[in-house]
Amino acid sequence: MSDQKKVAFSVLDLSSRKDTDLGPAPALQRSLDLAQHVERLGFSRFWVAEHHNMDAIVSSATAVLIAYLAAGTQRIRIGAGGVMLPNHAPLVIAEQFGTLEALYPGRIDLGLGRAPGTDPITTQALRKHRSGSSDDFPEDLAELQQFLGPRRKGQPIIAMPGVDSNVPIWLLGSSLFSAQLAAEKGLPYAFASHFAPRMMMQAIELYRRHFTPSAVLDKPYVMLGVPLAAADTDAHAEFLVTTTFLRILDLIRGQNMLKRPPVKSMHGLWQPHEEQAVNEFLSMAMIGSAETIEKKIQLLLQHTQADELIFTCDLYEHEDRLRSFDILAGLQS
């Protein structure tokens, strides 16, 4: 990518279960192995996301998983991509991530989302008697920032650990709301183009236009989510990515999302409207050989001028995922 500005590459992992896994442990162990692998390859950060009530995703206790990943790595930044703040009291998140920062100084990121990351019934179970709502997100964010910042004179409640830890906060989003708030707060912004790319350009433009420099960031910083399926040939990548197609199809149908082996053809497995929906969901996907993916990334960067790309790869065999990131890392050498 010699004709492009150098952008950072990172990884978003969902700690996904396969149809052959016995319990959640194998998925968690694969997450650690992947984090160690991309650390060796020189990737910038490794994030995991909060989801609940999903058989296939085991990253629900996000802070606990981050501790496991940070303990098993040495340099790569480990973080949440993200914590769904409406599900939690800001004080609890400040204490959790303050603890992580104390244990692994200079390596922890706190990405925040305003969606619940689950269904309404589970949302209620998470919040119980709290009045947590996405409408409260700006106020919750301000409260969290205070807990993570310097102790103020007369402050009645402190997060310990947490106070004065200044854990880096990112705002995540798939619409314009978080783009506007990130701009107002002078925070880095990550757009969820790996599953909701429709409003990407609007959100980026709004964020950059309204950005106000802050104590943590002097100019806009945009990270984009990108699905990845890289292989030694285009044909093999197109075969491997059918696992991802099947998974998104299960999501659309409200079915179990355990990863299934790739198939030779999707013909007869989806209806035309489902195929369209899956293709829209994955319209940002980088699928193919190194040469093909390099061209796609160049086009994306020309179009967006993104500062960082965070890749998610949901292939069935762990070795194929590792190979995908090997290929991706080779594009930066």
N, C-alpha and C positions, 0 to 999 in steps of 0.2 A: 504494500500500500504506500509506495514511495511518493505518489502524487497526492496523498491525503495527509491531513494533519494526524499526528499520532493520537489515538484515542485509547483509553483504558478498556480492557476486557475484564468482565467479572462474571460470576455465576449465581443464578437463583435456582435453588434446589427445593423440590417439594417433598423430599423424603418419601418417595412413592413405593407402595407395595406391589409386588407381582402376584399373579394368580397362583404361583407355587410357594409363596412365602408362608411359613408357619409363624404367625404372629408378627409384631412390628419390629422386632430386633434386627432382622436382616436389612430392612430398609434404612434403619438408623446407621447400621454399620457401613452400608454402601455410601451413605452421605458423608461419613467421615473419610472413607477411602477416596471419594471424589474430591473432597476438600484438600486432602493431602496431595492428590495428583495435580490439581490445578495450581496449588501453591508452588510445586516444583516447576510448573510451566510458566510461572511469573504472573499469574492473574492477580488483579488488584484486591478483590473482595469476594466473599462467599456468603450469600444470604439465604435464610430460610423463612418461610411464610407461615403465618397463623391461619389454620383452617380447623373447623370443628365438625363433628358428626359426619365424617367421611371415611368409609372403610379403607380407602386407598391412600390416604395422606396422613402421616403420623408425626407431623411437625406442630401439633397443637400446643404443646408446652414449649413455646418458642425459646424462652430464656434458658430453660433447662437444656434444650438441644444446643443452643449457642455455647453454653459452658462446655458441653461434651466436645464440640467441634474445636473450640479454642484450645482446650487442653491437649488435643491431638495434633495441633498444628503449631507453627512457630512464628510466622511473619504475616501471613495473609490476614486482611481485616475480615472479621466475622460479624454478621449482623442480622437484623430482622428486616425482611422485605415483604411484609412488615408485621408489626404489632397492630392489631385493630383496636385503636385507642378507646372507642366507645364501649368496648367490652370490659374495661378495666378502670379502676381508680388511678388517676395520675400518680399518686403517692406510691402505689404498689409498683408501677412501672419504673419510677425513679429509683426505688430501692433495688429492684431486680437488676437494672442496667448499671446503676452505681456500683453494685457488687461485682458485676462482670468487668466493669472498667477498672476496679481496684485489683482484680485478679489478673487481668490481661490488659495492662495499660497501653493506650494508644492503638488498640486493635478492634474496638467495639463500635459498631454503627447501630443507630436506632432509627429505622424507617417506620413511618407511621401512616396508617390508612384510616379512613373514616367509615368504611363499610364494616359490617359485623363478621364477614368471612364465613357465613353459615346461614341456615334457614331461620325463620322467625321463632319457631319453638325452641331451638337451641339457643338463640339469642336471649330469650327470656330466661332460660336455665342458667346462662352465664351471668346475667346481670342480677337475677333474683329481685331484690328490693331496691336496687339502684335505679335511678331514672336515666341511665346512660342512653344517649341518643346521638346520631350523627349530627344533629343540629347543634349539639354542644361542643363539637370538635374544636372550634377556635378557642373557646374558653378552657377546654381541657388541655389543649396544646400550651396555652400561656401558663397554666398552672404547672404543667410538667416542666416547662423551661425554667420556671422559678425554682422548683425543687432541685433541678440539676445544676443551677447556677450558684453564684456566691451567696453565702449566708447574709441576710439583711438584718439590720439592727431591729430588735424587737420581733423577729420572725417567730410566730408561735409554734410552727411545726417544721421540722427538718426531716429530710430523707437521709437516713444513715444506714449504709453507704448511699451516696448520691449527691449530697450537697457539695458544690464546687467541683464536681467531676466533669462537667461540661461535655458529656457524651454527645458526639455529633448527631444531630437530628436531620433526617430527610423527610420530606413529604412525598407520599405516593398518591397516584391518582389515575383515573381513567376518564375524567371529565374536566370541566373548567374550574370547578370549585377549588380543588387543592392547588391548581396552577396559580390561581389568583392569590390564595393564602400564602403559598410559598414565596411568591413575588413580594407581597407586603412584608413578610417576616425576614426576607433576605436569606432564605434557606435553599439548599440544593433540592432539585425536583426530579423525581423518577416517574416516567409515564408508563402505564401498564399496557404497552403496545403488544406484548406477547399474547394477550388474550382479548384486548378491546382497542384495536388500533383506529377506530373510526374518527375520533376527535383529536388524534395525535397532533397534527399540524396546528390546529386552532389553539390547543393547550400550550404548545411550545411558544407560539407567537405571543399569546397573552402573557405568559410567564416572563418572557424576555422584555416585552414592551413595558410592563409595570414593575419590573424588578427594582427593589430598593436595597442598596448595599447595607450590610449589617456588620456586626462585630465578628461574625463567623465566615462571611462570604462577601467579596467586593464586587463580583460580577456573576451573572447567571451561570448555573451549572446544570446541564440536562443529561440525564441518563435514560436510555430507552430499553425496554424489555424486548428480547428477540428470541423466538423459538429456533432451535438448532437441530439439524439432522445431517451431519457430515459423514461422508464415507469416501472410500478410495475411488469410486465411480459414481456418476449421477444415478445410474440404474440401481445400484445397491442402496444408495441413500433413499431413493424413492420407494424401495421395498421396505427398508427399516422404518420409515416414517409412518407406515400404515398402523403401527402400534399407537402412535399419537392420534391418528385419525380415529381409530376405534375408541380411544379414551375420550376424546371430545364428543364423539357420537353418543357414548354412554352418558356423558354429562348432560347433553341436550335432552336425552330421553329420561333423565332422572334415574339411571341405573348404576349398578356397581362400577366403579372406575378402576378396579384393579388392572394393572397393565397386562395385556395379552400379547402373545407372539405376533409378529408381522405376518401379513397374508400376501399372496401373489397378486391379488386384485381385490378392490373394494366393490367391484360390480356385484350387484344383488344384495350388498350388505347395508346400503343406505338408499333412501329415497332422494329424488332430485333436490327437494327443498332442504333436506338434511345435508347433502353434499355441499350445497351453496352455503349453508350456515357454518359448516366446518371450515370451508375455504375462507370465509370472511373472518372467522376466529383466528385462523393461522395465516392471514394475508401477509404478515411480516416475516414469515418463517424463512430461514436460510436452509435450503435443502439441496444437497448435491456434493460434488467433489470440491477440492480446494479451489480450483480455478473458477468454478461456478459461484461458490460462496464469496470469493474475493470480489468478483464483479458485483454481486448483490450488495455486499457491504459498502463498496465504493459508491454505488448509487444511493444507498440509504444515507450515507454521510454527506454526499453532495446535496441531498434534498433537505436534510435536517440540521446539519452542522452540529450533531450531538457531540458531547464531551466524553461520554462513556456508554458502552453497550453492555447490558447484563443478559446473559444467555441462559435459557432453560432448555434442557434436553431430556426428553421422556422416552428414550429408546428402551427396548425390552431387556436386552442383555447388557449387563454392566460394562463388559469389555467394549461394546459398541459405543457406549457413552464416553468412556475414556478415550477411545480412538477419535471420536468427534472433537473433543477438546484438544487432542494432539494436533489434529488438522487445523483447527482454528488458531492455535498458538503459532503454528508454522507461518501463518499469514503476517505475523508481526515481526518475524525474524529478518 
